[in-house]
């Protein structure tokens, strides 16, 4: 995922995530959002284990 931060106006910043954009009131807010997003992307992820149907005893 490509993440870009750019200033739109004096008090408006945009974080672009590929084709999605999120606007913030300050550069600090935009950078904090980006740090959180990158940490979540890099965090370990586990896949749920699919449970097998149980057979009736007998």
Residue frames relative to the residue before (quaternion, step in Angstrom):
aa qw qx qy qz dx dy dz
X 1.0000 0.0000 0.0000 0.0000 0.00 0.00 0.00
X 0.2746 -0.7571 0.5745 0.1463 3.55 -0.85 0.98
X 0.0780 -0.8005 0.5942 0.0031 3.58 -0.76 1.09
X 0.0166 -0.8007 0.5979 -0.0333 3.57 -0.77 1.09
X 0.1726 -0.7519 0.6273 0.1064 3.56 -1.13 0.74
X 0.1227 0.7983 -0.5847 0.0760 3.58 -0.85 0.91
X 0.4594 -0.6634 0.5212 0.2777 3.53 -1.21 0.62
X 0.2592 -0.7719 0.5650 0.1336 3.56 -0.85 1.02
X 0.7711 -0.0537 0.0924 0.6277 3.55 1.00 -0.92
X 0.7740 -0.3686 0.2297 0.4607 3.57 -1.27 0.05
X 0.8159 0.1138 -0.0577 0.5639 3.62 0.90 -0.79
X 0.6305 0.4888 -0.3548 0.4875 3.56 1.00 0.84
X 0.0414 -0.8002 0.5972 -0.0371 3.54 -0.74 1.18
X 0.1938 -0.7878 0.5781 0.0871 3.53 -1.11 0.70
X 0.1629 -0.7308 0.6548 0.1028 3.54 -1.09 0.84
X 0.1402 -0.7921 0.5916 0.0536 3.55 -0.72 1.11
X 0.1181 -0.7656 0.6319 0.0237 3.53 -0.90 1.07
X 0.7599 -0.2151 0.0774 0.6085 3.54 0.07 1.32
X 0.8178 -0.1977 0.1564 0.5173 3.62 -0.43 -1.16
X 0.6019 0.5453 -0.3571 0.4614 3.61 1.27 0.06
X 0.1294 -0.7997 0.5838 0.0535 3.58 -0.99 0.83
X 0.0908 -0.7594 0.6433 0.0358 3.54 -1.12 0.84
X 0.2396 -0.7974 0.5443 0.1019 3.59 -0.80 1.04
X 0.1091 -0.7896 0.6036 0.0197 3.57 -1.09 0.87
X 0.5562 -0.6355 0.4371 0.3095 3.55 -1.27 0.51
X 0.8070 0.1263 -0.0658 0.5731 3.61 1.15 -0.43
X 0.6271 -0.5268 0.4168 0.3944 3.52 -1.29 0.36
X 0.6164 0.5606 -0.3432 0.4335 3.59 1.04 -0.78
X 0.6536 0.5021 -0.3115 0.4729 3.60 0.95 -0.86
X 0.6534 0.5167 -0.3088 0.4590 3.58 0.95 -0.89
X 0.6876 0.4746 -0.2840 0.4705 3.59 0.91 -0.87
X 0.6203 0.5272 -0.3430 0.4686 3.61 1.05 -0.70
X 0.6350 0.5218 -0.3180 0.4726 3.59 0.97 -0.85
X 0.6627 0.5143 -0.2959 0.4569 3.57 0.95 -0.93
X 0.6442 0.5152 -0.3226 0.4642 3.61 0.96 -0.82
X 0.6560 0.5065 -0.3057 0.4687 3.58 0.95 -0.89
X 0.6592 0.5130 -0.3042 0.4580 3.56 0.91 -0.92
X 0.6744 0.4906 -0.2996 0.4634 3.60 0.87 -0.92
X 0.6336 0.5231 -0.3316 0.4636 3.60 1.01 -0.76
X 0.6706 0.4906 -0.3012 0.4679 3.59 0.95 -0.82
X 0.6335 0.5227 -0.3312 0.4645 3.58 1.03 -0.74
X 0.7342 0.4311 -0.2277 0.4725 3.59 0.95 -0.90
X 0.4988 0.6615 -0.4293 0.3597 3.60 1.21 -0.23
X 0.5488 -0.6033 0.4481 0.3662 3.59 -1.10 0.59
X 0.1346 -0.7780 0.6116 0.0506 3.53 -1.04 0.83
X 0.1710 -0.7718 0.6033 0.1052 3.55 -1.04 0.77
X 0.3783 -0.7016 0.5555 0.2368 3.51 -1.14 0.67
X 0.5037 -0.6438 0.4661 0.3384 3.59 -0.95 0.74
X 0.4312 -0.6759 0.5346 0.2673 3.56 -1.12 0.72
X 0.3616 -0.7211 0.5484 0.2203 3.53 -0.85 0.99
X 0.3174 -0.7534 0.5467 0.1808 3.54 -0.82 0.97
X 0.4023 -0.6957 0.5509 0.2253 3.52 -1.03 0.91
X 0.5113 -0.6157 0.4809 0.3581 3.62 -0.98 0.65
X 0.3635 -0.7383 0.5252 0.2167 3.58 -0.91 0.89
X 0.3678 -0.7178 0.5517 0.2123 3.53 -1.05 0.87
X 0.5062 -0.6258 0.4979 0.3227 3.53 -1.13 0.63
X 0.4930 -0.6574 0.4826 0.3030 3.57 -0.98 0.83
X 0.5371 0.6701 -0.4214 0.2914 3.53 -1.00 0.66
